[in-house]
Amino acid sequence: MKILKLLVAFLAVVTVFTGCEDDVITNYAFQDISAPQNLTADFDIAQDDSGMLIITPAGEGASTFTIYYGAEGSEPETINAGETASYTYAEGEYLVRIVATGSTGLTSEYSQLVTISFRAPENLVLTVDQSAANPSNVVVSAEADFVTLFDVYFGDETTEDPVQFMPGESVSHEYEELGDYTIRIIAKGAGVATTETTEVITVYEVTSPLEGAPNPIEKAASVISLFSGVYSDIEMRTWRTDWSQASLTDIDIDGNATKQYDELSFVGVEPVSPIDASSMTHFNIDVWTGTATQLRIKLVDFGSDGGFDGGDDSEHEVTLNLDNGDFEQGSWVSLDLPLSAFTGLNGREHIAQLIYSAGPAGAATVYVDNVYFYDENYMSLTTPDTAATVPSADAGSVFSVFSDSYTNPAGVNYYPNWGQSTSYEQIDLSGNAAIKYGNANYQGIDIGEEVDASAYSFVHIDVWSADYTTIPFFIIDTSGERSITLEVKPEQWTSIDIPLSAFTDQGISINNIFQFKFDVQHNTGGAFYIDNLYFHN
């Protein structure tokens, strides 16, 4: 009997502790619950001139929905998740507000402006946005007068349920096959009559890029570039060796130089001198293909003797497969490869060949841009470590405003007081003077005289900045001021020749130029350096 009593007491204690433990678990679980998310609502209108609107709200984590119908004298109605509600309206516009409540009592809101009209919708306009890079994707929107909602049929199924959306919304759709499709949209109000329209679209195969590869963002000082419009490229011997199995065409895509390889099996690329990539961490190549299912990148190091097959060569190839999600078809992809992945390389000091291949062999077309090595651990420069390139224009064809290579007017004011925050100083770069403008918002240069620049064809400037890749630059003439945007390569001197026609085409004279201006008020507080500002032919 004593043993039985002890056993009962023990079980009671266990039960108490188990109950406490359950309470603790429940409390921790509730700490992770947030307010309902992704609130939406389906609306349907009874097309019988009654004005009855059916509302089906939805939201993640919602237990109940309280609907405020927005009509004078109406009372809010609370329904459970998965239920519908309805209200009969008179003609007019109403703001329907839905408050979703979760199991913790937290709430979220969703609102929709609803038009109730017994007239047939009028002035229906259908808008179909079709992606140029992915023509199988379309986004449909519409507008009309006296409309409550729209039904859209995308035309790619024999029996198709319409997709509904409200005015001001849009819906997207992805077609699975190429071909022509008729998109049909029906505008519905509270009356029996509807209005509809159609548009035929073509889903076609994209066989070439419609725009150039995006500009890379690595700092120039951290890059060894073989081919890129953003960086200064090393000298290359060839982009297609004579033992390659592919054809090469140099093309321009909207001003962006690109390599096009057709019928690509494999192709060899060689620099004039072996590349020392020992301080680099990554190799990047941007590719676009609509046909390749496999891409292979091989780096070959010729060893310390610098010659092929000298006994110390090493190489490694990285394979990327479409099925594995390593790249995509129909869009630019940056293959950003850690050099540590090239495990077969004995060294990186004498890289003399790049070989890239595609599968299916001989059947793929591949476009290539932005081929470079870079160091991800690079610490950015804050000031230039070299001077700008010495200009080569003949002094007899130059009117110089600031340059050590030419004679500058005595009256130039490089820091006129225009109320700017910009600071000014002249710095020395290995014996060459440059101007630093820091904490920039805007800055002027007053030439001190009026210059008739009609005898010149260009205005030249060298710019360096770690903070700006674009700087608006103005010429100020007695006839007015106009600007162009200086495109600056980060952390390197960018030498820019601007045709003076870029300003005269904007409707000003260049017969009496007396000032320049830089205006970076879209991005204040940075620094930029200038040198060699002059007019020339």
Disulfide bonds with the S-S distance in Angstrom:
none
